[in-house]
Amino acid sequence: MEVITRMVAERPVVIFSRTTCCMSHTIKTLISGFGANPVVYELDEVQNGRQIERALQQMGCKSDVPVVFIGQQLIGGANQVMSLQVRNQLVPLLIRAGAIWL
């Protein structure tokens, strides 16, 4: 879990993804569409991708990918991000994290 903590430290938005995952693409597009510039780690391309996946699961991530952190806080997967969007809570969360300015 220390690996994950270092990866999300001081970054407003971090997405753990896979290049072949359509839901990961959807979430990256959604968040980027608001003007945020998320740091994206493609687990099928990074050297320690399997280790990162195990650490994310130990943190309680129920879904495989995407896994989203906003303001160093674990948000969860696509369902959680879309729920925030539907409830109009995603943009305020991105603003508080310093990922976007309005």
Helices and strands as residue ranges (DSSP letters): H 2-8, E 13-17, H 22-33, E 39-42, H 49-58, E 67-70, E 73-76, H 78-86, H 90-96
